[in-house]
Amino acid sequence: MKRVLVAVFIILLTIFPLYSDEYKEGVTLRTEINGVGNFSGFGFGLFPVSTSFQFYKTDLNVFSGSTFKSKIYYYMSYGFSNVSESGRQWNTGRPTWDMTIFEKNQIDAMNPEYDDFAVGSAFRQYGTLELWFGQPFIENPVREPEYDQLFEFRLGINTRYTATTESLNLGAGGNPTFVDINGDPTGIFAISDPSNPIVAWPWLNGNRQSLSNYLFARLYFYPFRDIRESVQDGVYGYVNLEYGPKWLLNDIFPSGYTSSDFFRAEAYLEEKLLLFDDRQENGWNWFAIYLGHSNTYNYTAGDVVPYYKIPTDGLEHSLTDRFWFHFMLPNFITPDCYAYFEASMTNSLYWGNVVNATGKYSGLSYTGRFDFKFHLRLFGFIRIEYNCYYDFARGINSNNPAWSQNASLNFYVSV
């Protein structure tokens, strides 16, 4: 009976905005081209990889005595990506960094019929529905703030469907990941069942299609002012709690397995200080600089953590500290045409137990990174962004650092 009530609740929440008498505002249809570099040879690298529909209403009279109007937000999206999973033992989730070479050789010798530590690449499709209700409260004391409210509370639900299949392009001599050349399940996919699930990657259980849901509650803090587009001054923060238990219809698909049973807590605090601000006679920007600093703490735990909630390095706790300088360049042609660049340094510490594991495998990891970002916006709908970063320290456990550098070019259009 509980599952039936939960199912009815989710359905009503997702269709309510579409049939409400208050549904009078326009809707937003957004399409993005982003990260297509992962699809080499597919659509010439220009095929959209995600599409979303959003409805956002901000003038609901839910609380008659409140100074602020209530909000409701409805979001649907569809997207896909190429993914690769590695670095853990299938049936325990034990990470390879926790093993000696002798241990790994022993495990391979015990199960010569399949690879215990790698799955290869795959193609993942996903669809998302999200609905939240928001209520601002307390007038913002900051002069000329972007938001009139000082706080805002949001309560909502998110549901996600994923389907993972073979990669579209296996390449010359490439082998399928989930089946053999005859199309039969291979390796761990041939011997896993609800009594022997794939622990490390629970979203690959059964037919590799899963439905996962979670509830969330968020509190936002807005004591900052918006100088103009991409330039702020002040403080911003939020606390986010997410809960995706098994009983929230997270064990119905794939049948016999659990797709989600986790808890996540996140806290974020950001400070920005305007250092220089010079404008043109018409109010457009000539040049602006601000200094930014932020801290993020994240805790994720549970018996089954979905792939889109897996923390960096797979450890329960993370703490990140970031400093950056933001340089806003002159507006040109129209106010919607401008560019900016940022230079930043990020230090991150990860610790605790490994998620999605049958044993208590703990680790410690530090990452240090320098970033450079250049962003160009043209007429409000064309955005070109170039990112370059250098990891000067990275690795789980202090005796296993990794040095790397990489640059990427992303292009996307929103309409």
Buried (B, 14 or more C-beta within 10 A) or exposed (E): EEEEEBBEEBEEBBEBBEEBEEBEEEEEEBBBBBBBEEBEEBEEEEEBBBEBBBBBBEEBEEEEEEEBBBBBBBBBBBBBBBBEBEBBBBBBBBBBBBBEEEEBEEBEEEBEEBBBBBBBBBBBBBBBBBBBBBBBEEEBEBEEBBBEBBBBEBEBBBBBBBBBBBBEEEEEEEEBBBBEEEEEEBBBBEBBEEEEBBBBBBBBBBBBBBBBBBBBBBBBBBBBBBBBBBBBBBBBBBBBBBBBBBEBBBBBBBEEBBBBBBBBBBBBBBBBEBEEBEBEEEEBBBEBBBEBBBBBBBBBBBBBBBBEBBBEBBBBBBBBEBEBBBBBBBBEEEBEBBBBBBEBBBBBBBBBBBBBBEEEBEBBBBBBBBBBBBBBBBEEEBBBBBBBBBBEBBBBEEEEBEEEEEEEEBBBBBE
